[in-house]
Amino acid sequence: MPRRKIPRCVRFKPNVYYFKPQGIPLRFLEEIVLFPDELEALKLYEVDGLAQTAAAKKMKISQPTFARILESANKKIAQAIITGKAIRIEEK
């Protein structure tokens, strides 16, 4: 039986929930889903410039968990950019 998922502290609520390549209708695109904790990790680390340990404390998770979330978010965004997929930010 897997361990239960520890609730993560997510404070950031974006104004926009979709990003897509210009000139291609959304109905023709595959989409990649970015979860709220992944978006929060990106914001804290990349935009706010916090160290992983400080960002992990803000999210109330361990630093290794934060690193895994950040890696997942970066991989999804890179895949969307390289392969021309839409990014949907899942709401809380």
N, C-alpha and C positions, 0 to 999 in steps of 0.2 A: 504494500500500500504506500503510495507516494506521500511525501510530507505536504501539509497544507501550505498554500502560498501566503507569505506574510504580506499584509496590506502595506502598500507604498504610499508615501505622502506626495501627492501630485497637486501642485498649486496653480500651475500655469494653464490657462484656458485660452486657446488660440481663437482668433477672429475668422480664420479661414480653415476649411477642412478638406480642400482638394487642391492639388497641383497637378498640372498635366502639360504635355508638350503642346506648343502653339501650333495651330493649324490642323489638328487632328481631332475630330469629334470624339467625345468621351465614350460613346457607344462602341467605338472601334478599338478602344484601348483596354489592355489588361491593367489591373490595379494592384498596387501593393499597399497593405494596411500597416500603418504606423500606430502603435499603441500609445496611450497617454503616458505610460512610464518611460517609453523610449523617447518621446518628444520632450518630456521633462528632463531626462538625462542629457539630451543634446543641448537644450537651453542652458542648463546649469554649467555644463562643461565648455561648450563652444561659444555661447553668447555671453554668459556672465563671467566666464574665465575662471571658474572655481577649480581647484584641484579635485581629483577623484575622491579623495577622502572627505573633503569638506562637502562636496556635492552628495556623497553617499549619506553623510550625517543629516543633511537637509531632507533627503528622501526617506530617512529612517530605515536604511538597509545597509548591508555590509559593503565594503569596497569591492570585493570580488564580484558580488552580485551586480553592483553598479557597472563594473567593467564589462560584464556579459551583456547587460542591457544596452550600454553605449555601443558595443561592438555590433550587436544585432541591428540597432538603428542605423549606424553608418553603412552596414552592408546593404540594408534595404534601400537606402537613399542612393547609394552608388549603383545598385542594380537598376533602379528606376531610371536614373539619368542615362546610363550606358545603353539600356535596352529600350528606352523610350516608353516607359510605363507611367501610368498615373499614380500619384500618391494620395491615398485617402487617410486622413487622420481620424482615428476612431474616437468618438466622444466617450466621456466617462460614464 
